[in-house]
Amino acid sequence: MSELTAPDASAPSGHDATPGFRPAAVAAVPLAAIGESIGVVVPGASSAVPVTGISLNSRAVRPGDLYVALPGATRHGADFVADAVDAGAVAVLTDDAGARLLALSNDIPVPVLLAAEPRNVVGRLSALIYRSRPDGAGAPALFGVTGTNGKTTTTYFINALLRALGKRTGLIGTIEILAGGEPIPSLLTTPESTDVHALLALMRERGLDAASMEVSSHAISFHRVDAVVFDVAGFTNLTQDHLDLHGTMEEYFQTKAQLFTPERARAAVVTVDDDWGRRLAAAAGIPVTTLATSTAPTGGTASGPADTGWTADWTVVRTTPRGLGSDFILRHRDGAELRVHTGLPGSFNVANAALATVMVLAGGHEPADVQAALDAGDPFTVAVPGRMQLVSTAPAAVVDFAHNPDALERALEAVRSPEPGSKVIIVFGATGQRDQSKRPAMGAIAARLADTVIVSDDDPHDEDAAAIRQDVLAGALAAKDSEGLDCTVLEVFPRDAAILKAVELAGAGDTILVAGRGHEVWQEVKGVNLALDDRVELRNALTARGFTVLEDHRIES
């Protein structure tokens, strides 16, 4: 899913408009306490105004809410104060620009609080209003996972292992949000801080034991996890992505590193397969458990601890294939071992399963109990929608979210069949209005690792789709020519036609990888959302050719 690069308080369909995010009962907080939290004195009778919720979106306001009017991409949230008040807002928080807009309008019948940077205090106020992470017993144990790749799968694995341990769990992530009931579709990798704290309070209200959450760099940059303290924070890896936001890999790293501080987490598990992870483990200001999932850690572009003599607390050893997945041993530096299996393909899913296991151990669970849960429940064979999701086996047809160079390379390596003569056919593109430098790199990777490369459209957004395809094609063709690669490179669009072409070219022994969009069911083109689910298109194309497809209730019809 594509992240928003800036908050837009004026957007009429904001994320916290989704129903079901809030606890049923919230004890009122007097406006004076809210003012005190941000250094504002609330005079007179206004100080006693009871506040029972908080919203960034006027269309999501409920009676008793504090409406936070932020500057947006096109309009200021102050333009919607009247709507918020009509919906039941009892107070408004805004900045100087918002106050000037309100001064030009009719009198506002509710108190208005001012802050220089309202977004910077929204998380703190949300935690105060919802009492989302109270000291003492009652709050679910909270696991946060960050890194470039693997966040979604790792959170699903954590939850699956915790459920195998008999725990009731919640989830906040890219694909869906779970609070012990029906799934709530997720629109961002991490929701706004108002929703995060409301969800955590809802999970506490429902008596959940634990929850896992994806924590993107956008979430940290845009204050979506402010005032959230994780019991265990986990780090997967760091590879090129989101440089349209961060500018450099160093800035990207520094943003991720903010999660591993006492203000945001109590303990950490850090994968140290590259220099970024080793550097993070050395610099974190909280207790760190280190994990090596590669027997030969690779370097990177970060400056950090030298490889010489580096020994992780836990190490993946003796990985052996079993079906599409892998068996492996997770060995502690003291010699203790855990036997682990994942039914999902690829070495990266071994890494995800190992990280999930060590994070659960870091959360206080005994190794013997974890081993019993691993043996009895096989939790790491859980289906993760759009993450190495198998649609058919002959040909092997896989849909994956791989949308950056590292993820694409790993996915292609994972799906290559050892059978002689088996071909790999890939359909992919690149997202518009995002880091353009990764487009030719992804094209080159596809040319090196696939037999047939079909370049199509991902989510163009407002960028010219043909220009995006040309950037990807240029990388693929350059690699093919300069490296003498024996692959076929095609340009086919729209995307459903590209998927159909891939199936037309495939034999029963081949592999089709449709990469980049994963679980997404809408394609954004020039501001219009077009219905498009790679899994549905792939299933329909396979069925039309007479191939047998796997049934999966998570694939939308």
C-alpha positions, -999 to +999 in steps of 0.1 A: +000+000+000+013+034-008+018+057+021+006+093+022+035+117+021+018+144+041-013+147+063-043+162+047-067+173+074-091+187+048-096+153+031-133+144+035-126+106+037-100+106+064-088+074+079-105+079+113-139+080+096-138+042+096-163+029+122-153+005+149-121+021+160-132+034+194-139+018+228-175+017+238-169+037+270-146+066+276-144+085+309-146+122+302-114+143+305-119+180+315-107+204+289-085+220+316-064+187+317-060+188+279-049+224+281-025+216+309-010+188+288+000+212+260+007+242+282-025+261+275-046+276+303-083+271+297-102+299+314-135+300+332-163+275+326-146+261+295-121+243+318-148+219+329-160+210+294-159+171+292-140+156+263-146+119+254-129+116+220-105+132+195-107+134+158-086+149+129-115+147+105-148+166+108-167+138+092-155+114+119-164+136+148-186+121+175-204+140+203-179+149+230-149+151+207-120+175+206-116+184+169-081+190+158-080+213+128-047+208+109-033+223+077-040+201+048-026+197+013-053+219-003-074+233+026-071+239+063-090+218+088-103+251+103-126+254+072-145+224+086-149+235+122-186+243+117-192+208+104-173+194+134-193+214+159-226+203+142-214+167+147-209+173+184-174+186+188-171+203+222-137+220+216-112+228+188-074+226+187-057+244+159-026+265+149-022+302+142-033+298+106-064+280+117-072+307+143-070+334+116-094+315+095-118+311+124-116+348+132-129+355+097-160+332+102-189+335+125-184+331+163-174+296+172-197+283+200-170+260+215-136+267+231-107+270+208-072+260+219-040+271+201-008+252+196+022+261+174+024+226+160-009+208+168+001+176+151+030+172+175+007+170+205-021+149+190-006+116+201-001+128+236-037+141+238-051+108+223-033+088+250-047+111+277-083+110+264-085+073+257-062+061+285-048+038+259-016+027+277-022+030+314+004+022+339-001-012+356-021-042+345-048-043+319-032-030+287-023-056+261+014-064+256+024-044+225+048-056+198+059-031+171+077-041+139+097-018+117+120-021+088+117-019+050+105-054+042+088-081+062+067-059+087+033-073+077+043-110+077+062-106+110+032-091+127+010-119+114+035-144+126+037-128+161-001-129+164-002-165+152+024-177+177+007-158+205-026-174+196-009-208+197+002-198+232-034-193+241-034-155+240-062-132+226-046-109+201-051-077+181-034-064+150-028-029+135-013-032+100-013-026+063-039-052+054-064-051+082-070-041+118-082-067+143-094-059+178-108-093+187-137-090+163-143-086+126-114-072+105-114-035+098-098-027+064-066-007+069-059+024+047-024+032+060+005+010+073-001+027+106-033+047+112-033+083+126-024+086+163-060+093+172-070+059+158-040+041+172-048+052+207-085+045+203-077+011+190-054+003+219-081+014+243-106-008+225-083-038+227-079-031+264-116-028+268-121-061+251-096-079+273-070-087+247-037-101+259-014-087+232-013-068+199+012-064+171+016-033+150+035-023+118+055+009+124+065+025+092+089+054+088+060+075+077+042+067+110+072+080+130+077+111+108+041+121+108+037+114+146+012+085+142+028+065+170+035+094+194+029+085+230+028+048+222+053+028+242+059-007+228+068-036+251+090-051+223+101-033+191+115-054+163+137-045+133+137-065+101+160-048+076+168-016+059+169-013+021+162+014-004+126+027-002+108+059+007+136+081-003+110+105-018+102+113+019+136+108+036+160+119+009+189+097+020+193+063+035+209+079+065+178+100+072+157+069+066+178+050+092+176+078+117+139+079+114+136+041+121+161+044+150+137+067+168+116+036+176+144+021+196+145+047+224+131+047+259+103+071+249+089+045+224+099+010+235+110-010+266+130-037+248+141-045+212+149-074+189+171-063+161+180-084+130+217-079+124+222-094+090+235-061+076+254-030+088+222-010+094+210-036+118+243-039+136+246-002+139+210+000+153+217-027+178+248-009+190+232+025+193+197+016+207+190+032+241+170+002+253+178-035+261+185-053+227+184-089+217+202-095+185+192-120+158+212-132+128+192-150+101+220-153+076+251-174+084+272-150+064+260-114+073+264-090+044+277-055+045+257-025+036+263+012+031+259+021+068+289+029+090+286+006+120+302-022+140+326-043+121+316-078+112+347-093+129+338-110+161+301-101+158+280-128+175+242-125+177+222-136+207+201-159+184+211-173+151+193-192+124+211-225+116+205-256+096+177-244+073+162-272+052+134-271+027+100-287+035+074-283+008+073-247-003+086-236+031+115-243+054+125-260+087+152-243+107+169-242+140+170-211+161+201-213+183+209-191+213+245-182+220+243-204+252+235-234+230+198-237+236+178-244+204+143-241+191+129-261+161+109-238+138+089-243+106+073-219+082+052-230+053+057-197+034+085-198+007+117-178+007+146-172+030+130-139+040+101-158+056+126-177+076+139-144+088+104-132+095+096-163+115+128-161+134+122-125+143+086-132+154+098-160+176+125-140+193+102-111+199+077-133+216+105-147+238+116-111+245+080-104+256+084-128+285+073-162+272+094-192+282+113-211+255+097-244+265+062-230+261+071-214+227+085-247+215+053-265+225+032-239+206+055-241+175+051-279+175+014-280+181+001-251+161+025-246+131+018-209+135+041-197+108+021-214+080-006-188+085-018-172+052-008-136+049-029-119+022-009-106-007+024-117+009+038-147-012+002-157-016-002-189-037-031-188-062-022-220-080+004-247-080+006-258-117+018-233-128+029-219-095+012-185-094+021-161-066+010-126-057+034-106-035+037-070-023+074-067-034+076-031-045+113-022-039+146-036-053+154-058-023+120-072-019+117-079-056+150-097-057+141-119-027+107-127-041+122-138-075+148-159-058+122-175-036+099-186-065+125-201-088+118-238-092+147-263-092+130-283-119+150-282-152+133-261-179+110-243-155+106-206-164+098-176-142+074-150-156+070-117-137+044-090-139+053-058-121+056-020-124+065+009-101+044+033-081+039+069-093+050+099-073+075+078-053+112+073-053+120+073-090+156+060-086+145+025-077+126+020-110+155+011-133+171-010-105+139-030-102+138-035-140+174-048-139+167-072-111+137-086-130+158-091-161+185-109-142+162-133-122+132-139-145+129-155-179+100-133-191+097-098-178+063-081-183+064-044-173+030-030-165+014-004-143+013-004-105-004+027-090+005+056-112-013+081-090-011+115-108+021+106-127+021+096-164+019+058-164+038+054-197+067+074-183+069+052-152+069+021-174+097+035-195+118+040-164+114+004-154+119-008-190+151+012-194+166-007-164+155-041-177+167-035-213+200-020-202+207-050-180+197-074-207+220-058-233+250-050-211+250-084-192+240-106-221+209-118-203+187-144-220+153-130-210+123-116-229+112-081-219+077-070-227+055-039-220+019-048-215-008-026-200-033-022-184-023-045-156-051-070-160-040-075-196-004-080-184-016-107-160-035-124-188-004-123-210+017-140-183-008-168-179-009-172-217+029-177-218+030-201-188+032-238-189+021-261-160+057-263-148+064-226-148+061-199-121+042-166-124+050-139-099+027-108-099+045-083-077+041-049-062+005-046-051-001-076-030-035-074-011-046-041-027-079-041-044-079-006-059-055+010-085-052+048-083-050+065-117-053+103-120-072+105-088-096+077-097-097+044-078-101+015-103-112-019-089-082-042-094-071-072-073-041-091-087-053-123-070-087-121-087-072-113-121-047-141-118-073-166-107-096-157-135-069-159-161-057-193-149-092-206-148-099-194-183-069-215-195-081-246-177-056-245-148-067-254-113-067-226-088-066-227-050-096-215-031-089-188-006-116-169+013-093-139+016-094-134-022-122-110-029-148-121-055 
